[in-house]
Amino acid sequence: NKKRKKAQQQQQQRQRQRRGAKVFRGVSSNSNSTGFSHLTLGPSRLFEKTPMSPSDSLDEIALQIPRVRVEYYVNENTFKERLQLYFIKNQRSSLRIRIANLLFKLLTCILYIFRVVSDLDPTFATCYGCKVSNKTEFLDSAKLTEEEFQENPIINWDAILWVNRSTELWAVQLVLALVSLTEALLIAYLGYKGNIWQQILSFHFILELVTTIPFTITILWPPFRNLFIPVFLNCWLAKRSLENMFNDLHRAMQKSQSALSQQLTILSATLLCLVFTSVCGIQHFQRAGHRHLNLFQSTYYVVVTFSTVGYGDFVPDIWPSQLYMVIMICVALIVLPTQFEQLAFTWMERQKLGGSYSSHRA
């Protein structure tokens, strides 16, 4: 009985081996050009099935299932392309980044105003941790009348080069500068299309470097913490972010805002940038002169000058202030006519298309 039982087991094992060999007789193994190894069933053996018995194991049953070729595809987007998708191509994410950038630029301008208001005595301005030099000459010149000072003007260059900046204010401005610099370098890298000089020499990229790199230098050289940095120029970067935000808003919301209202908004932003830049510049340069101006007096002087009224009650008394106002007037004569021309062109195009519908005219 034992011999008969052993012979039956050997016979069943040989039958299972013959069934497995019959299944794989039509199977060929090859590899494609991409390096994927796969198995392909022969045409005559594709639908061939062998009878299964209750004694077959799961492994033996799995061997009888026809095998097919499976290929796995990975995302071919590089890290740069994914960043471009998030920062540039995706309308909603790009819009959120523009809004955050606009808020950062406005915050830097507000912090600059706070620094100007808190800096009450520019005569003794010096580098961080340095001793104040002898200021007797400037203190004596402050006692002179305006006519006497104009005969022999004395410029306090330390008041132009250095400011009084608290440590807390420096830390906040440093963080904002690092964030803005990182974003500017990232956008320049993502927008690179073969011409690196076009990215580097662009007006807004240079403004980013001028307003951010000096703050990073103060980390390595602490005496530069009181260095004057023209942070108020961020208003022009905020204006650019506003223009880009309009474009992203139109793409994301699928709505077309009135082109005339958009041009009016851009014109108003340009006027504000011109006035704010002139006010901050003349206020800073007059720190080194005979008559120190606060922000309100500087605003009054700039508005009177740009409106060609010219009362003459406030005048710059040193040549750096005078040169700065000449430059700003030239900039205004170049920028404003361009903005008015775009506004007039938009209005004319709107009139050609019939204008906008109004219930009062209807």
C-alpha positions as semicolon CSV with decimal commas, in nm:
position;residue;x (nm);y (nm);z (nm)
1;N;0,000;0,000;0,000
2;K;0,281;0,239;0,080
3;K;0,449;0,171;-0,254
4;R;0,120;0,218;-0,441
5;K;0,051;0,549;-0,261
6;K;0,402;0,675;-0,331
7;A;0,369;0,586;-0,700
8;Q;0,039;0,779;-0,723
9;Q;0,201;1,087;-0,570
10;Q;0,491;1,071;-0,815
11;Q;0,247;1,035;-1,105
12;Q;0,046;1,341;-0,991
13;Q;0,367;1,542;-0,956
14;R;0,473;1,449;-1,312
15;Q;0,129;1,552;-1,441
16;R;0,156;1,892;-1,271
17;Q;0,503;1,944;-1,418
18;R;0,374;1,857;-1,767
19;R;0,086;2,107;-1,730
20;G;0,327;2,384;-1,621
21;A;0,563;2,313;-1,910
22;K;0,268;2,316;-2,150
23;V;0,167;2,667;-2,035
24;F;0,516;2,816;-2,066
25;R;0,601;2,648;-2,393
26;G;0,455;2,942;-2,587
27;V;0,598;3,211;-2,364
28;S;0,897;3,411;-2,487
29;S;1,099;3,658;-2,287
30;N;1,235;3,974;-2,444
31;S;1,317;4,333;-2,349
32;N;1,234;4,661;-2,520
33;S;1,457;4,959;-2,589
34;T;1,359;5,138;-2,268
35;G;1,496;4,860;-2,050
36;F;1,159;4,710;-1,942
37;S;1,166;4,331;-1,926
38;H;0,832;4,171;-2,004
39;L;0,677;3,841;-2,105
40;T;0,469;3,794;-2,419
41;L;0,246;3,494;-2,486
42;G;0,263;3,329;-2,826
43;P;-0,049;3,374;-3,040
44;S;-0,132;3,003;-3,043
45;R;-0,097;2,974;-2,665
46;L;-0,271;3,295;-2,561
47;F;-0,612;3,144;-2,487
48;E;-0,493;2,794;-2,406
49;K;-0,606;2,672;-2,066
50;T;-0,521;2,353;-1,885
51;P;-0,761;2,173;-1,659
52;M;-0,713;2,236;-1,291
53;S;-0,765;1,983;-1,018
54;P;-0,856;2,043;-0,653
55;S;-0,508;1,936;-0,552
56;D;-0,343;2,229;-0,736
57;S;-0,186;2,492;-0,510
58;L;-0,229;2,867;-0,545
59;D;0,116;2,903;-0,700
60;E;0,029;2,646;-0,963
61;I;-0,299;2,823;-1,039
62;A;-0,116;3,158;-1,069
63;L;0,121;3,006;-1,322
64;Q;-0,171;2,924;-1,549
65;I;-0,297;3,287;-1,562
66;P;-0,186;3,461;-1,886
67;R;0,071;3,734;-1,824
68;V;0,056;4,075;-1,991
69;R;0,311;4,353;-2,036
70;V;0,290;4,636;-1,782
71;E;0,488;4,959;-1,816
72;Y;0,518;5,232;-1,554
73;Y;0,537;5,594;-1,663
74;V;0,685;5,861;-1,436
75;N;0,621;6,234;-1,437
76;E;0,874;6,385;-1,674
77;N;0,844;6,739;-1,530
78;T;1,167;6,865;-1,379
79;F;1,190;7,063;-1,056
80;K;1,223;7,388;-1,254
81;E;0,911;7,310;-1,457
82;R;0,714;7,240;-1,141
83;L;0,822;7,576;-0,997
84;Q;0,726;7,747;-1,323
85;L;0,386;7,584;-1,301
86;Y;0,334;7,717;-0,948
87;F;0,487;8,065;-0,983
88;I;0,400;8,155;-1,344
89;K;0,169;7,922;-1,534
90;N;-0,091;7,846;-1,269
91;Q;-0,314;8,153;-1,256
92;R;-0,447;8,114;-0,903
93;S;-0,115;8,035;-0,735
94;S;0,055;8,312;-0,933
95;L;-0,216;8,556;-0,823
96;R;-0,161;8,467;-0,457
97;I;0,214;8,523;-0,498
98;R;0,154;8,862;-0,661
99;I;-0,073;8,970;-0,377
100;A;0,182;8,861;-0,116
101;N;0,458;9,043;-0,303
102;L;0,246;9,359;-0,320
103;L;0,183;9,346;0,055
104;F;0,554;9,295;0,126
105;K;0,649;9,599;-0,083
106;L;0,388;9,817;0,082
107;L;0,505;9,699;0,423
108;T;0,864;9,797;0,345
109;C;0,747;10,146;0,247
110;I;0,550;10,177;0,571
111;L;0,856;10,070;0,771
112;Y;1,062;10,333;0,592
113;I;0,811;10,601;0,696
114;F;0,827;10,471;1,052
115;R;1,207;10,495;1,045
116;V;1,192;10,855;0,917
117;V;0,946;10,959;1,188
118;S;1,156;10,799;1,463
119;D;1,484;10,952;1,338
120;L;1,459;11,292;1,506
121;D;1,820;11,415;1,514
122;P;2,012;11,345;1,191
123;T;2,305;11,567;1,288
124;F;2,465;11,299;1,505
125;A;2,399;11,007;1,271
126;T;2,685;10,760;1,242
127;C;2,753;10,392;1,178
128;Y;2,626;10,126;1,418
129;G;2,847;10,105;1,727
130;C;3,076;10,391;1,615
131;K;3,159;10,705;1,808
132;V;3,009;11,031;1,691
133;S;3,266;11,262;1,537
134;N;3,298;11,633;1,612
135;K;2,980;11,809;1,492
136;T;3,058;12,158;1,619
137;E;3,078;12,299;1,268
138;F;2,730;12,177;1,179
139;L;2,584;12,294;1,508
140;D;2,722;12,642;1,445
141;S;2,587;12,645;1,088
142;A;2,240;12,565;1,220
143;K;2,241;12,900;1,401
144;L;2,294;13,093;1,077
145;T;2,016;13,244;0,873
146;E;1,926;13,098;0,535
147;E;2,100;13,382;0,349
148;E;2,419;13,337;0,551
149;F;2,411;12,961;0,499
150;Q;2,370;13,001;0,121
151;E;2,689;13,208;0,110
152;N;2,891;12,922;0,261
153;P;2,686;12,599;0,259
154;I;2,814;12,311;0,472
155;I;2,696;11,959;0,388
156;N;2,680;11,696;0,661
157;W;2,762;11,388;0,454
158;D;2,726;11,158;0,755
159;A;2,357;11,252;0,774
160;I;2,315;11,134;0,414
161;L;2,517;10,815;0,449
162;W;2,392;10,701;0,791
163;V;2,055;10,693;0,967
164;N;1,937;10,604;1,316
165;R;1,774;10,259;1,290
166;S;1,668;10,052;1,590
167;T;1,765;9,686;1,617
168;E;1,404;9,566;1,601
169;L;1,335;9,768;1,288
170;W;1,657;9,642;1,130
171;A;1,559;9,280;1,200
172;V;1,215;9,320;1,040
173;Q;1,356;9,497;0,734
174;L;1,624;9,229;0,703
175;V;1,367;8,949;0,695
176;L;1,160;9,129;0,431
177;A;1,473;9,196;0,226
178;L;1,578;8,829;0,234
179;V;1,230;8,717;0,127
180;S;1,219;8,971;-0,157
181;L;1,570;8,883;-0,275
182;T;1,494;8,511;-0,275
183;E;1,176;8,566;-0,474
184;A;1,351;8,796;-0,724
185;L;1,631;8,545;-0,786
186;L;1,381;8,261;-0,818
187;I;1,163;8,450;-1,067
188;A;1,473;8,545;-1,268
189;Y;1,582;8,180;-1,274
190;L;1,241;8,056;-1,381
191;G;1,208;8,324;-1,648
192;Y;1,552;8,258;-1,797
193;K;1,522;8,179;-2,168
194;G;1,880;8,197;-2,291
195;N;1,958;8,569;-2,243
196;I;2,090;8,620;-1,892
197;W;2,175;8,988;-1,946
198;Q;1,815;9,070;-2,024
199;Q;1,719;8,940;-1,682
200;I;2,005;9,106;-1,493
201;L;1,982;9,448;-1,659
202;S;1,606;9,484;-1,625
203;F;1,492;9,791;-1,431
204;H;1,288;9,608;-1,169
205;F;1,556;9,344;-1,105
206;I;1,814;9,618;-1,042
207;L;1,572;9,785;-0,800
208;E;1,535;9,456;-0,614
209;L;1,912;9,425;-0,579
210;V;1,955;9,787;-0,467
211;T;1,691;9,757;-0,194
212;T;1,780;9,409;-0,065
213;I;2,153;9,331;-0,102
214;P;2,268;9,610;0,138
215;F;2,055;9,451;0,412
216;T;2,223;9,115;0,357
217;I;2,563;9,283;0,385
218;T;2,468;9,412;0,730
219;I;2,464;9,052;0,853
220;L;2,835;9,017;0,779
221;W;2,930;9,374;0,872
222;P;2,732;9,501;1,175
223;P;2,844;9,868;1,147
224;F;2,642;9,887;0,824
225;R;2,317;9,840;1,014
226;N;2,270;10,217;1,015
227;L;2,350;10,249;0,646
228;F;2,092;10,444;0,447
229;I;1,912;10,216;0,201
230;P;1,657;10,363;-0,043
231;V;1,380;10,127;0,060
232;F;1,118;10,376;-0,061
233;L;1,198;10,264;-0,418
234;N;0,994;9,953;-0,342
235;C;0,686;10,157;-0,435
236;W;0,779;10,105;-0,802
237;L;0,807;9,732;-0,744
238;A;0,466;9,743;-0,576
239;K;0,328;9,917;-0,885
240;R;0,467;9,641;-1,105
241;S;0,315;9,375;-0,878
242;L;-0,019;9,555;-0,910
243;E;-0,001;9,542;-1,289
244;N;0,089;9,172;-1,286
245;M;-0,188;9,109;-1,035
246;F;-0,442;9,259;-1,275
247;N;-0,328;9,021;-1,549
248;D;-0,338;8,716;-1,322
249;L;-0,677;8,820;-1,187
250;H;-0,820;8,832;-1,538
251;R;-0,678;8,490;-1,622
252;A;-0,784;8,325;-1,297
253;M;-1,136;8,468;-1,272
254;Q;-1,202;8,460;-1,647
255;K;-1,336;8,814;-1,624
256;S;-1,236;9,112;-1,833
257;Q;-1,210;9,429;-1,629
258;S;-1,259;9,759;-1,805
259;A;-0,933;9,852;-1,977
260;L;-1,003;10,220;-1,911
261;S;-1,042;10,169;-1,536
262;Q;-0,726;9,959;-1,532
263;Q;-0,529;10,236;-1,706
264;L;-0,670;10,490;-1,460
265;T;-0,555;10,273;-1,170
266;I;-0,207;10,239;-1,318
267;L;-0,189;10,615;-1,381
268;S;-0,289;10,686;-1,021
269;A;-0,028;10,440;-0,896
270;T;0,237;10,608;-1,113
271;L;0,152;10,951;-0,972
272;L;0,169;10,817;-0,617
273;C;0,506;10,654;-0,686
274;L;0,647;10,979;-0,830
275;V;0,524;11,185;-0,535
276;F;0,634;10,931;-0,274
277;T;0,980;10,891;-0,429
278;S;1,029;11,268;-0,449
279;V;0,907;11,323;-0,093
280;C;1,133;11,058;0,059
281;G;1,434;11,166;-0,146
282;I;1,412;11,540;-0,075
283;Q;1,345;11,472;0,293
284;H;1,655;11,254;0,319
285;F;1,891;11,488;0,135
286;Q;1,774;11,786;0,337
287;R;1,897;11,607;0,649
288;A;2,242;11,730;0,550
289;G;2,130;12,087;0,487
290;H;2,045;12,390;0,693
291;R;1,671;12,333;0,714
292;H;1,553;11,983;0,796
293;L;1,217;11,888;0,647
294;N;0,968;11,640;0,785
295;L;0,746;11,424;0,566
296;F;0,457;11,670;0,564
297;Q;0,677;11,964;0,465
298;S;0,843;11,751;0,197
299;T;0,504;11,649;0,059
300;Y;0,392;12,011;0,051
301;Y;0,709;12,116;-0,132
302;V;0,682;11,834;-0,390
303;V;0,315;11,902;-0,466
304;V;0,378;12,275;-0,503
305;T;0,676;12,207;-0,731
306;F;0,504;11,951;-0,954
307;S;0,197;12,171;-0,987
308;T;0,427;12,455;-1,108
309;V;0,290;12,690;-0,841
310;G;0,621;12,745;-0,664
311;Y;0,547;12,954;-0,354
312;G;0,913;12,955;-0,254
313;D;0,858;12,911;0,120
314;F;1,044;12,576;0,113
315;V;1,353;12,544;-0,104
316;P;1,641;12,293;-0,111
317;D;1,951;12,472;0,018
318;I;2,226;12,222;-0,076
319;W;2,323;12,097;-0,421
320;P;2,242;11,723;-0,363
321;S;1,880;11,814;-0,289
322;Q;1,863;12,047;-0,588
323;L;2,012;11,785;-0,821
324;Y;1,770;11,523;-0,693
325;M;1,467;11,741;-0,765
326;V;1,596;11,817;-1,116
327;I;1,624;11,442;-1,181
328;M;1,274;11,374;-1,046
329;I;1,121;11,650;-1,260
330;C;1,287;11,498;-1,569
331;V;1,155;11,154;-1,473
332;A;0,804;11,296;-1,431
333;L;0,824;11,462;-1,773
334;I;0,915;11,126;-1,927
335;V;0,684;10,890;-1,737
336;L;0,361;11,088;-1,708
337;P;0,314;11,168;-2,081
338;T;0,356;10,799;-2,158
339;Q;0,086;10,706;-1,908
340;F;-0,149;10,975;-2,039
341;E;-0,089;10,856;-2,394
342;Q;-0,184;10,499;-2,302
343;L;-0,494;10,626;-2,123
344;A;-0,600;10,836;-2,424
345;F;-0,538;10,546;-2,663
346;T;-0,751;10,316;-2,447
347;W;-1,033;10,572;-2,435
348;M;-1,026;10,618;-2,813
349;E;-1,038;10,242;-2,871
350;R;-1,330;10,220;-2,633
351;Q;-1,517;10,491;-2,822
352;K;-1,458;10,312;-3,153
353;L;-1,618;10,000;-3,009
354;G;-1,925;10,198;-2,900
355;G;-1,827;10,272;-2,541
356;S;-1,990;10,107;-2,243
357;Y;-2,363;10,057;-2,192
358;S;-2,532;10,303;-1,958
359;S;-2,892;10,281;-1,842
360;H;-2,912;10,662;-1,815
361;R;-2,821;10,709;-2,181
362;A;-3,049;10,426;-2,284
